[in-house]
Amino acid sequence: MPDSTTRFLRSGGINPADFWPQSGALIKEGYDQPCAYLKLLLDHVGEGKPLGKLSNNDLTQFGEELDGDFFPGLPEFFDDVRA
């Protein structure tokens, strides 16, 4: 799937050009890459913050917007693996 995290940032009004360098700075401090950007995401969650009171429902709704963005053949791949 194309970069869904950057798309999520934009949907929350967060500028990816500001966000990703902050993630890089945390990596230089010793954070693992996924932990760095997840920490930054959580820093943007809460009342008065860009992502607001982010809920599982909010994430589900965002994920539903991505259904048409899978790389060709991916949904079918999961069916093939199960078979």
C-alpha positions in Angstrom: 0.0 0.0 0.0 1.3 3.5 -0.7 2.4 5.6 2.3 -0.7 5.4 4.4 1.0 7.0 7.4 1.7 10.2 5.5 -1.9 10.2 4.3 -3.1 9.8 7.8 -1.0 12.7 9.0 -2.4 14.9 6.3 -5.9 13.9 7.2 -5.3 15.1 10.7 -3.8 18.4 9.6 -0.2 17.4 10.4 2.4 18.5 7.9 4.5 15.4 7.0 7.4 17.7 6.1 7.6 18.7 9.7 6.6 15.3 11.2 9.2 13.0 9.5 12.3 15.0 10.5 11.1 14.9 14.1 10.9 11.2 13.8 14.5 11.1 12.4 15.7 13.1 15.4 14.2 10.5 17.8 15.9 7.8 15.9 19.2 9.6 16.4 18.4 9.6 20.1 18.1 5.8 20.1 14.5 5.1 19.2 13.6 2.3 16.9 12.0 3.7 13.7 8.5 2.5 14.3 8.6 3.5 17.9 9.8 7.0 17.0 6.9 7.7 14.6 4.3 6.0 16.9 5.5 8.2 19.8 5.1 11.3 17.6 1.7 10.2 16.5 0.7 9.8 20.2 2.1 13.2 20.9 -0.5 14.6 18.5 -3.4 12.8 20.2 -5.5 14.4 22.8 -7.9 17.3 23.4 -6.7 20.4 21.5 -4.2 18.5 19.5 -4.3 17.8 15.7 -5.6 14.2 15.9 -8.0 15.0 18.8 -9.4 12.2 20.8 -8.4 9.5 18.3 -10.4 6.4 18.7 -10.5 2.9 17.2 -13.6 4.0 15.3 -11.6 6.9 13.8 -8.8 4.6 12.7 -11.4 2.1 11.3 -13.0 4.9 9.2 -9.6 6.0 7.9 -8.7 2.5 7.0 -11.9 2.1 5.1 -10.8 5.0 2.9 -7.7 3.0 2.0 -9.6 -0.1 0.6 -9.0 0.9 -3.0 -5.3 1.7 -2.5 -3.8 -1.8 -2.2 -1.1 -2.7 -4.6 -2.5 -4.8 -7.4 -3.1 -8.4 -6.4 -2.7 -7.9 -2.7 -6.3 -8.6 -1.5 -6.3 -11.8 -3.6 -2.9 -12.8 -2.2 -4.5 -13.2 1.3 -7.2 -15.5 -0.2 -4.5 -17.5 -2.0 -2.5 -17.9 1.2 -5.5 -19.1 3.1 -6.3 -21.7 0.4 
